[in-house]
Amino acid sequence: MSADKSIPVTEETREQLHDLKKPGQTYDDLLQELAQQRRRAELAERFDDLEAAESDELTALGDV
């Protein structure tokens, strides 16, 4: 179900979003894309942290 909502932003933020938006792309599409990029970046950071962790800092799967 679709519901239109207003999200208050400053004029500067609106201009930045407008500059990022591709021709024909809606603001909803852009915000979904940005949210997905953020989630992927956070997941990649978590994997990097795991790879950098010392083995004694990790819990074996058998112990979970």
MODELLER restraints for C-alpha pairs under 7 A, 6 or more apart:
rsr = mdl.restraints
at = mdl.atoms
rsr.add(forms.Gaussian(group=physical.xy_distance, feature=features.Distance(at['CA:21:A'], at['CA:30:A']), mean=6.19, stdev=0.5))
